[in-house]
Amino acid sequence: MGMMSKFVAAVKAVMEGAVVAAFVATAMPVFAADDLAAAKEYTVRYCSQCHTFEQGEKHGQGPNLFGLIGREAAAAPGFVYSEGIKEALKGKVWDRALLDAWLTDTIAVAPKAQMVYFQDDPKVRAKLIRYLESLK
């Protein structure tokens, strides 16, 4: 499915009240492959509308992402997940592969999820994942 089709699907979901957050990241970051600082800047710029990143920070509209990698999916302490996300991610643990699938198309991973995010560029997803992996 192309970016426009994904965007239209996300807009329809928002209009139907099924989605709390809809976001389409299309900007291509310009930074070196190993530049963690730039990966952090990009992730914070595009994800901080809903998420927090520092250990102990309060959840936002979405859960705090500190320690995400290796954590049971839909299980951040103190965050109330939608039934759609809990159902789709039950028994899964966040790892690079699951996070890559999630960032590619949240609706494909969790069709009833309240979060909508599509990132077609594998380089951008790799940057987001690189930063999230560093949050230990």
C-alpha positions as CSV (number, residue, x, y, z in Angstrom):
1,M,0.0,0.0,0.0
2,G,1.4,3.4,-1.0
3,M,1.9,6.3,1.4
4,M,-1.2,8.1,0.1
5,S,-3.4,5.0,0.7
6,K,-2.0,4.6,4.2
7,F,-2.7,8.3,4.9
8,V,-6.3,8.0,3.6
9,A,-6.8,4.9,5.8
10,A,-5.5,6.8,8.8
11,V,-7.7,9.8,8.1
12,K,-10.7,7.5,7.8
13,A,-9.8,5.8,11.1
14,V,-9.5,9.2,12.8
15,M,-12.8,10.3,11.4
16,E,-14.5,7.2,12.6
17,G,-13.2,7.9,16.1
18,A,-11.0,4.8,16.2
19,V,-7.7,6.6,16.4
20,V,-6.4,8.9,19.1
21,A,-3.2,9.9,17.2
22,A,-2.5,10.0,13.5
23,F,0.9,10.8,12.3
24,V,2.6,10.4,8.9
25,A,6.4,10.9,9.0
26,T,7.7,11.9,5.5
27,A,10.7,14.0,6.3
28,M,14.0,12.4,5.4
29,P,16.7,13.1,8.1
30,V,20.1,14.0,7.0
31,F,22.7,12.4,9.3
32,A,25.4,9.8,9.4
33,A,24.5,6.1,9.9
34,D,26.1,6.0,13.4
35,D,25.0,9.4,14.6
36,L,23.1,8.6,17.8
37,A,22.6,12.3,18.7
38,A,21.0,13.0,15.4
39,A,18.8,9.8,15.8
40,K,17.7,11.1,19.2
41,E,16.9,14.6,17.8
42,Y,14.9,13.1,15.0
43,T,13.0,10.7,17.3
44,V,12.2,13.4,19.8
45,R,11.1,15.8,17.1
46,Y,8.7,13.3,15.6
47,C,7.6,11.2,18.5
48,S,7.5,13.5,21.5
49,Q,4.0,14.7,20.7
50,C,2.8,11.5,22.3
51,H,5.8,9.8,24.0
52,T,8.4,10.6,26.6
53,F,11.9,9.0,26.7
54,E,13.7,9.6,29.9
55,Q,13.6,7.0,32.7
56,G,10.9,7.9,35.2
57,E,9.2,10.5,33.0
58,K,5.4,10.5,33.1
59,H,3.6,8.8,30.2
60,G,2.2,11.1,27.5
61,Q,-0.7,10.2,25.2
62,G,1.5,7.1,24.5
63,P,3.7,5.2,26.9
64,N,7.1,6.3,28.0
65,L,9.6,4.6,25.7
66,F,12.6,4.2,28.1
67,G,13.6,0.6,28.2
68,L,11.2,-0.4,25.4
69,I,13.5,-3.0,23.8
70,G,13.2,-6.2,25.7
71,R,10.1,-5.2,27.5
72,E,6.8,-7.1,27.1
73,A,4.7,-5.3,24.5
74,A,1.7,-3.3,25.8
75,A,3.1,-3.5,29.4
76,A,4.7,-0.2,30.4
77,P,3.9,0.1,34.1
78,G,1.2,2.7,34.7
79,F,0.1,3.2,31.1
80,V,-3.4,2.2,30.1
81,Y,-3.4,0.5,26.7
82,S,-6.3,0.2,24.4
83,E,-7.9,-3.3,24.1
84,G,-6.8,-3.3,20.4
85,I,-3.1,-3.0,21.2
86,K,-3.3,-5.4,24.1
87,E,-5.0,-8.0,22.0
88,A,-2.6,-7.6,19.0
89,L,0.6,-7.6,21.1
90,K,-0.3,-10.2,23.7
91,G,2.7,-12.4,24.5
92,K,5.1,-10.4,22.4
93,V,8.3,-8.6,23.4
94,W,9.6,-5.5,21.8
95,D,12.7,-6.3,19.8
96,R,14.2,-4.8,16.6
97,A,11.9,-6.8,14.3
98,L,8.7,-6.1,16.1
99,L,9.5,-2.4,16.4
100,D,10.4,-2.2,12.7
101,A,7.1,-3.8,11.7
102,W,5.3,-1.4,14.1
103,L,7.0,1.7,12.7
104,T,6.4,0.5,9.2
105,D,2.6,0.2,9.7
106,T,1.0,0.2,13.1
107,I,-2.4,-0.8,11.7
108,A,-0.9,-3.9,10.1
109,V,0.5,-5.0,13.4
110,A,-2.5,-4.0,15.5
111,P,-5.6,-3.3,13.4
112,K,-7.6,-2.0,16.3
113,A,-4.8,0.2,17.8
114,Q,-5.4,3.8,18.6
115,M,-1.9,4.8,17.4
116,V,-1.4,5.2,13.6
117,Y,2.1,5.6,12.2
118,F,3.5,4.7,8.8
119,Q,7.2,5.1,7.9
120,D,8.0,3.7,4.5
121,D,11.7,4.6,4.7
122,P,13.8,1.8,6.3
123,K,16.6,4.2,7.0
124,V,14.4,6.4,9.0
125,R,13.0,3.4,10.9
126,A,16.5,2.3,11.6
127,K,17.3,5.7,13.1
128,L,14.2,5.6,15.3
129,I,15.1,2.0,16.5
130,R,18.7,2.9,17.0
131,Y,17.7,5.7,19.5
132,L,15.1,3.5,21.2
133,E,17.7,0.7,21.7
134,S,19.9,3.2,23.5
135,L,17.3,3.9,26.1
136,K,18.5,1.5,28.8
